[in-house]
């Protein structure tokens, strides 16, 4: 599966990495990451990319 490299966070019930519909914006996203390795890797890469933009580590 190809992961979207230009994430679009405008729809909270759609995974910004693959476009799949999520069961919910919070727990549903976490569950989705547990099920989809490519999306989890994309999320971790996104977190690394923005880590320098935030003061301290992001706890989310």
C-alpha positions as CSV (number, residue, x, y, z in Angstrom):
1,X,0.0,0.0,0.0
2,X,1.3,3.4,-0.9
3,X,1.2,6.0,1.9
4,X,0.2,9.5,1.1
5,X,3.2,11.7,1.7
6,X,1.3,15.0,1.6
7,X,-1.0,14.5,4.6
8,X,-4.3,16.3,4.7
9,X,-5.6,16.6,8.2
10,X,-8.8,18.5,7.2
11,X,-11.2,15.5,7.8
12,X,-11.0,14.0,11.3
13,X,-12.7,10.8,10.3
14,X,-10.4,10.0,7.4
15,X,-6.9,8.7,7.7
16,X,-4.6,11.4,6.3
17,X,-2.1,8.7,5.2
18,X,-4.2,6.2,3.2
19,X,-7.7,7.9,3.0
20,X,-9.5,5.1,4.8
21,X,-12.6,6.1,6.9
22,X,-12.0,5.9,10.6
23,X,-14.5,4.7,13.2
24,X,-13.8,7.8,15.2
25,X,-11.3,10.7,15.1
26,X,-9.5,9.8,18.4
27,X,-9.5,6.1,19.4
28,X,-10.5,5.1,15.9
29,X,-7.3,6.7,14.5
30,X,-5.2,4.9,17.1
31,X,-6.9,1.6,16.3
32,X,-6.3,2.2,12.6
33,X,-2.6,2.8,13.2
34,X,-2.4,-0.5,15.1
35,X,-4.0,-2.3,12.1
36,X,-2.2,-0.5,9.3
37,X,1.6,-0.7,9.6
38,X,2.1,1.7,6.6
39,X,-0.1,4.4,8.2
40,X,1.7,3.9,11.6
41,X,5.1,4.4,9.9
42,X,3.7,7.5,8.1
43,X,2.4,8.9,11.4
44,X,5.8,8.3,13.1
45,X,7.6,10.0,10.2
46,X,5.2,12.9,10.4
47,X,5.8,13.2,14.2
48,X,9.6,13.3,13.6
49,X,9.2,16.0,10.9
50,X,7.2,18.3,13.2
51,X,9.1,17.5,16.5
52,X,11.4,20.5,16.0
53,X,8.4,22.8,15.4
54,X,7.0,22.1,18.9
55,X,8.4,23.2,22.2
56,X,9.3,20.0,24.1
57,X,8.0,16.5,23.1
58,X,4.5,16.1,21.9
59,X,2.6,13.7,24.2
60,X,-0.1,12.8,21.7
